Amino acid sequence: MSSPSSAPSSSDSPALRLVRQIEFIVECDRLKEIFRQTINTQSRRPENDAEHTWHLCLCVIVLAEHANFAGLDVLRVLKMLIVHDLVEIDAGDTFAYDTANMATQHAREQIAADRIFGLLPADQAADFRALWDEFEAKHTPESKFATAVDRFQPMLLNCRTQGAAWQKHGVTHDRVVARNRHIAEGCDELWRYAERMLAEVVDAGHLQRGPSNPA
């Protein structure tokens, strides 16, 4: 039985709902054109947002057993991760270590969320916005695990590409740790793995230690 929040809106006919849903799906195809700073391990070209989203969802399916929380709603985590970067169609990808653009990221993405989710029928628009807001707030077990995976995956690609994006932008180990230590709030085991992974790339010379943790 559908919950009240997922019940179809009575203001749209089935035909109109379908038109709005299809137009939303077409609009979201633009996510494939949003490129990130992280590069792919094989082609070494920039990863796009759609590829990033797919990889996050794969990580969730594979790694959910390691989450800090029993009874995790994996389907909700997947929905959250599929939805959360759609705002970048309008707002663009904000590099995690670009402090100036990070300061305005949430405000820009809120405006984008209003427009993009607003393409859907009202009930679905509200559901998608609730998922996006939940991810942003990072209070629930599902949002904490979603965030853990979202932070881990770019680190993994950076480590497997000899720190390419970090080196390009002069990012150091201390900044990577400060940005990503919140992984532990969703998955302690994943953060412990990440710490070992970072130590290996520092030892290999692919990530500089930074002023707060000199050799």
KASULGI-V358935 format. One record per pair of residues at least 24 apart in sequence whose ideal C-beta (glycine too) atoms are under 6 Angstrom apart, sorted by sequence separation. I is the first residue (numbers start at 1). J is the second residue. D is the distance in Angstrom with one decimal. If there is no record, write none. Layout:
I & J & D
I & J & D
//
This chain:
57 & 81 & 5.7
56 & 81 & 4.6
87 & 112 & 3.9
87 & 113 & 5.0
151 & 180 & 4.6
173 & 202 & 5.4
86 & 116 & 5.5
152 & 183 & 5.7
53 & 85 & 5.9
151 & 183 & 5.1
173 & 207 & 5.3
148 & 183 & 4.4
49 & 85 & 5.1
172 & 208 & 4.8
173 & 209 & 5.0
174 & 210 & 3.7
173 & 210 & 5.2
148 & 186 & 3.2
152 & 190 & 5.6
159 & 197 & 5.1
163 & 201 & 5.5
172 & 210 & 3.1
174 & 212 & 4.2
49 & 88 & 5.6
147 & 186 & 5.8
148 & 187 & 4.4
155 & 194 & 5.8
174 & 213 & 5.4
144 & 185 & 5.0
145 & 186 & 4.1
166 & 207 & 5.6
144 & 186 & 3.8
148 & 190 & 5.8
159 & 201 & 5.0
163 & 206 & 3.6
162 & 206 & 4.6
163 & 207 & 4.7
83 & 128 & 5.4
83 & 131 & 4.8
84 & 132 & 5.9
83 & 132 & 5.5
80 & 131 & 5.0
84 & 135 & 4.6
79 & 131 & 5.6
34 & 88 & 5.0
80 & 135 & 4.8
36 & 93 & 5.0
28 & 86 & 5.9
31 & 89 & 5.9
37 & 95 & 5.0
30 & 89 & 4.7
34 & 93 & 5.6
77 & 142 & 4.8
81 & 146 & 5.4
76 & 142 & 4.7
80 & 146 & 4.8
77 & 145 & 5.7
72 & 141 & 5.9
73 & 142 & 5.4
77 & 146 & 5.0
69 & 141 & 3.8
97 & 169 & 6.0
97 & 171 & 5.0
67 & 145 & 4.6
96 & 179 & 5.7
60 & 149 & 5.7
59 & 149 & 4.7
27 & 119 & 5.9
56 & 149 & 5.4
56 & 150 & 6.0
59 & 153 & 5.9
24 & 119 & 4.3
23 & 119 & 5.9
24 & 120 & 5.0
56 & 153 & 5.7
55 & 153 & 5.6
20 & 120 & 6.0
20 & 121 & 5.4
17 & 121 & 4.9
12 & 121 & 5.1
9 & 121 & 5.1
9 & 122 & 4.7
9 & 123 & 4.7
38 & 154 & 4.7
38 & 157 & 4.8
41 & 160 & 4.9
68 & 187 & 5.9
41 & 161 & 5.9
67 & 187 & 5.4
68 & 188 & 6.0
66 & 187 & 5.4
5 & 127 & 6.0
39 & 161 & 5.3
66 & 189 & 4.6
39 & 164 & 5.3
38 & 165 & 5.4
37 & 165 & 4.5
//
